[in-house]
């Protein structure tokens, strides 16, 4: 009886490790704006709820298997949870990259502000993109998407039984796809800025005595702000389309690392 109690505690702990790894790496939850105490409480509550509903054979681990087995199981659960969390994080990274590209090409990269999510300096357009992205993520109930994917992961990928080494190539495919999407979001901005640069170059040839540094910079900043104001009403729809892929990506990566 005592051995069975220890086995149940160990099994619950390994479930907690996977859940905590997801919470620490998933979008929104892993931000500095989300207190660490809340992350721990959320991980514990989610573990209790999942442990009560997922099949026992998917989580059962025996303490008699030895310390090496237990340590290996903990490491594997951390990697599985981190892989699930990073899938959503890649979507946010793609949007942040899109904002950075726009900032660099519209001379707005000089205007940095503190990102409340990471407590780091970032370009202002990247910051705006990230704030909109968080709101869209919550509006489509992205947190429930992750809880659903977590429950499915324990059914398909039992504790300490996964092909986690296959996650790397698949994550690279996701990153490549999201990079392309990020570039597509920036394309209208880049086309307009390119045409503006060509116009300024022609103007410089016509009037070589003009100081283009003082002329071009405010024009590019003004055009960049105008484009951003025109794009903001359409950004939530574009971001939502990207976030709706998260559930598909999570299902695919769970299938990839399944034993």
Buried (B, 14 or more C-beta within 10 A) or exposed (E): EEEEEEBBEBBBBBBBBBBBBBBBBBBBBBBEEBEEEEBBEBBBEBBEBBBEEBEEEBBBBBBEBEEEBBEEBBEBBBBBBBBBBBBBBBBBBBBBBBBBBBBBBBBBBEBBEEBEBBEEEBBBBBBBBBEBBBEBBEEBEBBEBBBBBBBBBBEBBBBBEBEBEBBEEBBEEBBEBBBEBBBEBBEBBBEBBEEBEEEBEEBBEEEEEEEBEEBBEEBBBEBBBEBBEEBEEEBBEBBBEBBEBBBEBBBBBBEBBBE
